[in-house]
Amino acid sequence: GYAPCNSDRRDGILRRKRLEYLDCVAQHYDIPDTDRTDEEINMLRQIAVDCPRTVPDVSFFQQVEIQKSLERILYTWAIRHPASGYVQGINDLVTPFLVVFLSEYLEGSIHNWSMTDLPPEKMSNLLDGMQDPYTFAQPGIQRLVFKLKELVRRID
């Protein structure tokens, strides 16, 4: 769902989504803590604790720019998805999206990647559509388990 199937609409939709993300960052992330609720401050603190734990053995994920990007992505996503908010472990779900998404823009091994080689407009909207597994009753997980059950039934 990141980009529409119709390639004629892709540029316009991506431009709109990137602007929405930047607007959300400006409205919710790039603000002083005095403008945040206690819940938002606690959520931001938990995200800040979890970000350095994200793939600690790969230097790319330990770069200050990536740490701040992870924090911004996770916080913005949690604010936009209040039914789940931030749940510890979502930071680990971001990593495959980042690697796959950024591999289109960065060359060579991930161990040699640097945020300075990446245009800033490329970091946006990576986690949309990921809240179902983390809302009440976990409908996303329920759906995936059902699909797995059906797949096993057909193969068996």
Contact map, one row per residue, 1 for C-alpha under 8 A:
111100000000000000000000000000000000000000000000000000000000000000000000000000000000000000000000000000000000000000000000000000001000000000000000000000000000
111100000000010000000000000000000000000000000000000000000000000000000000000000000000000000000000000000000000000000000000000011010000000000000000000000000000
111110000100110000000000000000000000000000000000000000000000000000000000000000000000000000000000000000000000000000000000000000000000000000000000000000000000
111111101100100000000000000000000000000000000000000000000000000000000000000000000000000000000000000000000000000000000000000000000000000000000000000000000000
001111100100000000000000000000000000000000000000000000000000000000000000000000000000000000000000000000000000000000000000000000000000000000000000000000000000
000111111100000000000000000000000000000000000000000000000000000000000000000000000000000000000000000000000000000000000000000000000000000000000000000000000000
000111111110000000000000000000000000000000000000000000000000000000000000000000000000000000000000000000000000000000000000000000000000000000000000000000000000
000001111110000000000000000000000000000000000000000000000000000000000000000000000000000000000000000000000000000000000000000000000000000000000000000000000000
000101111111100000000000000000000000000000000000000000000000000000000000000000000000000000000000000000000000000000000000000000000000000000000000000000000000
001111111111110000000000000000000000000000000000000000000000000000000000000000000000000000000000000000000000000000000000000000000000000000000000000000000000
000000111111111000000000000000000000000000000000000000000000000000000000000000000000000000000000000000000000000000000000000000000000000000000000000000000000
000000001111111100000000000000000000000000000000000000000000000000000000000000000000000000000000000000000000000000000000000000000000000000000000000000000000
001100001111111110000000000000000000000000000000000000000000000000000000000000000000000000000000000000000000000000000000000000000000000000000000000000000000
011000000111111111000000000000000000000000000000000000000000000000000000000000000000000000000000000000000000000000000000000000000000000000000000000000000000
000000000011111111100000000000000000000000000000000000000000000000000000000000000000000000000000000000000000000000000000000000000000000000000000000000000000
000000000001111111110000000000000000000000000000000000000000000000000000000000000000000000000000000000000000000000000000000000000000000000000000000000000000
000000000000111111111000000000000000000000000000000000000000000000000000000000000000000000000000000000000000000000000000000110000000000000000000000000000000
000000000000011111111100000000000000000000000000000000000000000000000000000000000000000000000000000000000000000000000000100110000000000000000000000000000000
000000000000001111111110000000000000000000000000000000000000000000000000000000000000000000000000000000000000000000000000000000000000000000000000000000000000
000000000000000111111111000000000000000000000000000000000000000000000000000000000000000000000000000000000000000000000000000000000000000000000000000000000000
000000000000000011111111100000000000000000000000000000000000000000000000000000000000000000000000000000000000000000000000000110000000000000000000000000000000
000000000000000001111111110000000000000000000000000000000000000000000000000000000000000000000000000000000000000000000000000000000000000000000000000000000000
000000000000000000111111111000000000000000000000000000000000000000000000000000000000000000000000000000000000000000000000000000000000000000000000000000000000
000000000000000000011111111110000000000000000000000000000000000000000000000100000000000000000000000000000000000000000000000000000000000000000000000000000000
000000000000000000001111111111000000000000000000000000000000000000000001000100000000000000000000000000000000000000000000000000000000000000000000000000000000
000000000000000000000111111111100000000000000000000000000000000000000000000000000000000000000000000000000000000000000000000000000000000000000000000000000000
000000000000000000000011111111100000000000000000000000000000000000000000000000000000000000000000000000000000000000000000000000000000000000000000000000000000
000000000000000000000001111111100000000000000000000000000000000000000000000100100000000000000000000000000000000000000000000000000000000000000000000000000000
000000000000000000000001111111100000000000000000000000000000000000000001001100000000000000000000000000000000000000000000000000000000000000000000000000000000
000000000000000000000000111111110000000000000000000000000000000000000000000000000000000000000000000000000000000000000000000000000000000000000000000000000000
000000000000000000000000011111111011000000000000000000000000000000000000000000000000000000000000000000000000000000000000000000000000000000000000000000000000
000000000000000000000000000001111111000000000000000000000000000000000000000000000000000000000000000000000000000000000000000000000000000000000000000000000000
000000000000000000000000000000111111000010000000000000000000000000000000000000000000000000000000000000000000000000000000000000000000000000000000000000000000
000000000000000000000000000000011111100000000000000000000000000000000000000000000000000000000000000000000000000000000000000000000000000000000000000000000000
000000000000000000000000000000111111100000000000000000000000000000000000000000000000000000000000000000000000000000000000000000000000000000000000000000000000
000000000000000000000000000000111111111110000000000000000000000000000000000000000000000000000000000000000000000000000000000000000000000000000000000000000000
000000000000000000000000000000000111111110000000000000000000000000000000000000000000000000000000000000000000000000000000000000000000000000000000000000000000
000000000000000000000000000000000001111111000000000000000000000000000000000000000000000000000000000000000000000000000000000000000000000000000000000000000000
000000000000000000000000000000000001111111100000000000000000000000000000000000000000000000000000000000000000000000000000000000000000000000000000000000000000
000000000000000000000000000000000001111111110000000000000000000000000000000000000000000000000000000000000000000000000000000000000000000000000000000000000000
000000000000000000000000000000001001111111111000000000000000000000000000000000000000000000000000000000000000000000000000000000000000000000000000000000000000
000000000000000000000000000000000000011111111100000000000000000000000000000000000000000000000000000000000000000000000000000000000000000000000000000000000000
000000000000000000000000000000000000001111111110000000000000000000000000001000000000010000000000000000000000000000000000000000000000000000000000000000000000
000000000000000000000000000000000000000111111111000000000000000000000010001000000000000000000000000000000000000000000000000000000000000000000000000000000000
000000000000000000000000000000000000000011111111100000000000000000000000000000000000000000000000000000000000000000000000000000000000000000000000000000000000
000000000000000000000000000000000000000001111111110000000000000000000000000000000000000100000000000000000000000000000000000000000000000000000000000000000000
000000000000000000000000000000000000000000111111111000000000000000000010011000000000010100100000000000000000000000000000000000000000000000000000000000000000
000000000000000000000000000000000000000000011111111100000000000000000010000000000000000000000000000000000000000000000000000000000000000000000000000000000000
000000000000000000000000000000000000000000001111111110000000000000000000000000000000000000000000000000000000000000000000000000000000000000000000000000000000
000000000000000000000000000000000000000000000111111111000000000000000000000000000000000110100000000000000000000000000000000000000000000000000000000000000000
000000000000000000000000000000000000000000000011111111000000000000100110000000000000000000100000000000000000000000000000000000000000000000000000000000000000
000000000000000000000000000000000000000000000001111111110000110000100000000000000000000000000000000000000000000000000000000000000000000000000000000000000000
000000000000000000000000000000000000000000000000111111110000000000000000000000000000000000000000000000000000000000000000000000000000000000000000000000000000
000000000000000000000000000000000000000000000000011111110000100000000000000000000000000000110010000000000000000000000000000000000000000000000000000000000000
000000000000000000000000000000000000000000000000000111111100100000000000000000000000000000010010000000000000000000000000000000000000000000000000000000000000
000000000000000000000000000000000000000000000000000111111110110000000000000000000000000000000000000000000000000000000000000000000000000000000000000000000000
000000000000000000000000000000000000000000000000000000111110000000000000000000000000000000000000000000000000000000000000000000000000000000000000000000000000
000000000000000000000000000000000000000000000000000000111111110000000000000000000000000000000000000000000000011000000000000000000000000000000000000000000000
000000000000000000000000000000000000000000000000000000011111111000000000000000000000000000000000000000000000001000000000000000000000000000000000000000000000
000000000000000000000000000000000000000000000000000000000111111001000000000000000000000000000000000000000000011111000000000000000000000000000000000000000000
000000000000000000000000000000000000000000000000000101110111111001100000000000000000000000000000000000000000000000000000000000000000000000000000000000000000
000000000000000000000000000000000000000000000000000100010111111101100000000000000000000000000000000000000000000000000000000000000000000000000000000000000000
000000000000000000000000000000000000000000000000000000000011111111100000000000000000000000000000000000000000000001100000000000000000000000000000000000000000
000000000000000000000000000000000000000000000000000000000000011111110000000000000000000000000000000000000000000000000000000000000000000000000000000000000000
000000000000000000000000000000000000000000000000000000000000001111111000000000000000000000000000000000000000000000100000000000000000000000000000000000000000
000000000000000000000000000000000000000000000000000000000001111111111100000000000000000000000000000000000000000000100000000000000000000000000000000000000000
000000000000000000000000000000000000000000000000001100000000111111111110000000000000000000000000000000000000000000000000000000000000000000000000000000000000
000000000000000000000000000000000000000000000000000000000000000111111111000000000000000000000000000000000000000000000000000000000000000000000000000000000000
000000000000000000000000000000000000000000000000000000000000000011111111100000000000000000000000000000000000000000000000001000000000000000000000000000000000
000000000000000000000000000000000000000000000000001000000000000001111111110000000000000000100100000000000000000000000000000000000000000000000000000000000000
000000000000000000000000000000000000000000010011001000000000000000111111111000000000000000000000000000000000000000000000000000000000000000000000000000000000
000000000000000000000000100010000000000000000000000000000000000000011111111100000000000000000000000000000000000000000000000000000000000000000000000000000000
000000000000000000000000000000000000000000000000000000000000000000001111111110000000000000000000000000000000000000000000000111100000000000000000000000000000
000000000000000000000000000000000000000000000010000000000000000000000111111111000000010001100000000000000000000000000000000000000000000000000000000000000000
000000000000000000000000000010000000000000110010000000000000000000000011111111100000010000000000000000000000000000000000000000000000000000000000000000000000
000000000000000000000001100110000000000000000000000000000000000000000001111111110000000000000000000000000000000000000000000000000000000000000000000000000000
000000000000000000000000000000000000000000000000000000000000000000000000111111111000100000000000000000000000000000000000000000110000000000000000000000000000
000000000000000000000000000000000000000000000000000000000000000000000000011111111101110000000000000000000000000000000000000000000000000000000000000000000000
000000000000000000000000000100000000000000000000000000000000000000000000001111111100100000000000000000000000000000000000000000000000000000000000000000000000
000000000000000000000000000000000000000000000000000000000000000000000000000111111100000000000000000000000000000000000000000000000000000000000000000000000000
000000000000000000000000000000000000000000000000000000000000000000000000000011111111100000000000000000000000000000000000000000000010000000000000000000000000
000000000000000000000000000000000000000000000000000000000000000000000000000001111111100000000000000000000000000000000000000000000000000000000000000000000000
000000000000000000000000000000000000000000000000000000000000000000000000000000001111100000000000000000000000000000000000000000000010011100000000000000000000
000000000000000000000000000000000000000000000000000000000000000000000000000001001111111000000000000000000000000000000000000000000010011100000000000000000000
000000000000000000000000000000000000000000000000000000000000000000000000000011101111111000000000000000000000000000000000000000000000000000000000000000000000
000000000000000000000000000000000000000000100010000000000000000000000000011001000001111101000000000000000000000000000000000000000000000000000000000000000000
000000000000000000000000000000000000000000000000000000000000000000000000000000000001111111000000000000000000000000000000000000000000010000000000000000000000
000000000000000000000000000000000000000000000110010000000000000000000000000000000000011111100000000000000000000000000000000000000000000000000000000000000000
000000000000000000000000000000000000000000000000010000000000000000000000000000000000001111111000000000000000000000000000000000000000000000000000000000000000
000000000000000000000000000000000000000000000000000000000000000000000000010000000000011111111100000000000000000000000000000000000000000000000000000000000000
000000000000000000000000000000000000000000000010011001000000000000000100010000000000000111111110000000000000000000000000000000000000000000000000000000000000
000000000000000000000000000000000000000000000000000001100000000000000000000000000000000011111111000000000000000000000000000000000000000000000000000000000000
000000000000000000000000000000000000000000000000000000000000000000000000000000000000000011111111100000000000000000000000000000000000000000000000000000000000
000000000000000000000000000000000000000000000000000000000000000000000100000000000000000001111111110000000000000000000000000001100000000000000000000000000000
000000000000000000000000000000000000000000000000000001100000000000000000000000000000000000111111111000000000000000000000000000000000000000000000000000000000
000000000000000000000000000000000000000000000000000000000000000000000000000000000000000000011111111100000000000000000000000000000000000000000000000000000000
000000000000000000000000000000000000000000000000000000000000000000000000000000000000000000001111111110000000000000000000000001100000000000000000000000000000
000000000000000000000000000000000000000000000000000000000000000000000000000000000000000000000111111111000000000000000000000001000000000000000000000000000000
000000000000000000000000000000000000000000000000000000000000000000000000000000000000000000000011111111100000010000000000000000000000000000000000000000000000
000000000000000000000000000000000000000000000000000000000000000000000000000000000000000000000001111111110000000000000000000000000000000000000000000000000000
000000000000000000000000000000000000000000000000000000000000000000000000000000000000000000000000111111111000000000000000000000000000000000000000000000000000
000000000000000000000000000000000000000000000000000000000000000000000000000000000000000000000000011111111100000000000000010000000000000000000000000000000000
000000000000000000000000000000000000000000000000000000000000000000000000000000000000000000000000001111111110000000000000000000000000000000000000000000000000
000000000000000000000000000000000000000000000000000000000000000000000000000000000000000000000000000111111110000000000000000000000000000000000000000000000000
000000000000000000000000000000000000000000000000000000000000000000000000000000000000000000000000000011111110000000000100000000000000000000000000000000000000
000000000000000000000000000000000000000000000000000000000000000000000000000000000000000000000000000001111111000010001100000000000000000000000000000000000000
000000000000000000000000000000000000000000000000000000000000000000000000000000000000000000000000000000111111100010000000000000000000000000000000000000000000
000000000000000000000000000000000000000000000000000000000000000000000000000000000000000000000000000000000111110110000000000000000000000000000000000000000000
000000000000000000000000000000000000000000000000000000000000000000000000000000000000000000000000000000000011111110000000000000000000000000000000000000000000
000000000000000000000000000000000000000000000000000000000101000000000000000000000000000000000000001000000001111110000000000000000000000000000000000000000000
000000000000000000000000000000000000000000000000000000000111000000000000000000000000000000000000000000000000111110000000000000000000000000000000000000000000
000000000000000000000000000000000000000000000000000000000001000000000000000000000000000000000000000000000001111111000000000000000000000000000000000000000000
000000000000000000000000000000000000000000000000000000000001000000000000000000000000000000000000000000000111111111101000000000000000000000000000000000000000
000000000000000000000000000000000000000000000000000000000001001000000000000000000000000000000000000000000000000111111100000000000000000000000000000000000000
000000000000000000000000000000000000000000000000000000000000001011000000000000000000000000000000000000000000000011111100000000000000000000000000000000000000
000000000000000000000000000000000000000000000000000000000000000000000000000000000000000000000000000000000000000001111110000000000000000000000000000000000000
000000000000000000000000000000000000000000000000000000000000000000000000000000000000000000000000000000000100000011111110000000000000000000000000000000000000
000000000000000000000000000000000000000000000000000000000000000000000000000000000000000000000000000000001100000001111111010000000000000000000000000000000000
000000000000000000000000000000000000000000000000000000000000000000000000000000000000000000000000000000000000000000011111110000000000000000000000000000000000
000000000000000000000000000000000000000000000000000000000000000000000000000000000000000000000000000000000000000000000111111000000000000000000000000000000000
000000000000000001000000000000000000000000000000000000000000000000000000000000000000000000000000000000000000000000000011111100000000000000000000000000000000
000000000000000000000000000000000000000000000000000000000000000000000000000000000000000000000000000001000000000000000111111100000000000000000000000000000000
000000000000000000000000000000000000000000000000000000000000000000001000000000000000000000000000000000000000000000000001111111000000000000000000000000000000
000000000000000011001000000000000000000000000000000000000000000000000000100000000000000000000000000000000000000000000000111111000000000000000000000000000000
010000000000000011001000000000000000000000000000000000000000000000000000100000000000000000000000000000000000000000000000001111110000000000000000000000000000
010000000000000000000000000000000000000000000000000000000000000000000000100000000000000000000100110000000000000000000000001111110000000000000000000000000000
000000000000000000000000000000000000000000000000000000000000000000000000100010000000000000000100100000000000000000000000000011111100000000000000000000000000
010000000000000000000000000000000000000000000000000000000000000000000000000010000000000000000000000000000000000000000000000011111110000000000000000000000000
100000000000000000000000000000000000000000000000000000000000000000000000000000000000000000000000000000000000000000000000000000111111000000000000000000000000
000000000000000000000000000000000000000000000000000000000000000000000000000000000000000000000000000000000000000000000000000000111111100000000000000000000000
000000000000000000000000000000000000000000000000000000000000000000000000000000001011000000000000000000000000000000000000000000011111111000010000000000000000
000000000000000000000000000000000000000000000000000000000000000000000000000000000000000000000000000000000000000000000000000000001111111001111000000000000000
000000000000000000000000000000000000000000000000000000000000000000000000000000000000000000000000000000000000000000000000000000000111111001111000000000000000
000000000000000000000000000000000000000000000000000000000000000000000000000000000011001000000000000000000000000000000000000000000011111101010000000000000000
000000000000000000000000000000000000000000000000000000000000000000000000000000000011000000000000000000000000000000000000000000000011111111100000000000000000
000000000000000000000000000000000000000000000000000000000000000000000000000000000011000000000000000000000000000000000000000000000000011111100000000000000000
000000000000000000000000000000000000000000000000000000000000000000000000000000000000000000000000000000000000000000000000000000000000001111100000000000000000
000000000000000000000000000000000000000000000000000000000000000000000000000000000000000000000000000000000000000000000000000000000001111111111100000000000000
000000000000000000000000000000000000000000000000000000000000000000000000000000000000000000000000000000000000000000000000000000000001101111111110000000000000
000000000000000000000000000000000000000000000000000000000000000000000000000000000000000000000000000000000000000000000000000000000011110001111111000000000000
000000000000000000000000000000000000000000000000000000000000000000000000000000000000000000000000000000000000000000000000000000000001100001111111100000000000
000000000000000000000000000000000000000000000000000000000000000000000000000000000000000000000000000000000000000000000000000000000000000001111111110000000000
000000000000000000000000000000000000000000000000000000000000000000000000000000000000000000000000000000000000000000000000000000000000000000111111111000000000
000000000000000000000000000000000000000000000000000000000000000000000000000000000000000000000000000000000000000000000000000000000000000000011111111100000000
000000000000000000000000000000000000000000000000000000000000000000000000000000000000000000000000000000000000000000000000000000000000000000001111111110000000
000000000000000000000000000000000000000000000000000000000000000000000000000000000000000000000000000000000000000000000000000000000000000000000111111111000000
000000000000000000000000000000000000000000000000000000000000000000000000000000000000000000000000000000000000000000000000000000000000000000000011111111100000
000000000000000000000000000000000000000000000000000000000000000000000000000000000000000000000000000000000000000000000000000000000000000000000001111111110000
000000000000000000000000000000000000000000000000000000000000000000000000000000000000000000000000000000000000000000000000000000000000000000000000111111111000
000000000000000000000000000000000000000000000000000000000000000000000000000000000000000000000000000000000000000000000000000000000000000000000000011111111100
000000000000000000000000000000000000000000000000000000000000000000000000000000000000000000000000000000000000000000000000000000000000000000000000001111111110
000000000000000000000000000000000000000000000000000000000000000000000000000000000000000000000000000000000000000000000000000000000000000000000000000111111111
000000000000000000000000000000000000000000000000000000000000000000000000000000000000000000000000000000000000000000000000000000000000000000000000000011111111
000000000000000000000000000000000000000000000000000000000000000000000000000000000000000000000000000000000000000000000000000000000000000000000000000001111111
000000000000000000000000000000000000000000000000000000000000000000000000000000000000000000000000000000000000000000000000000000000000000000000000000000111111
000000000000000000000000000000000000000000000000000000000000000000000000000000000000000000000000000000000000000000000000000000000000000000000000000000011111
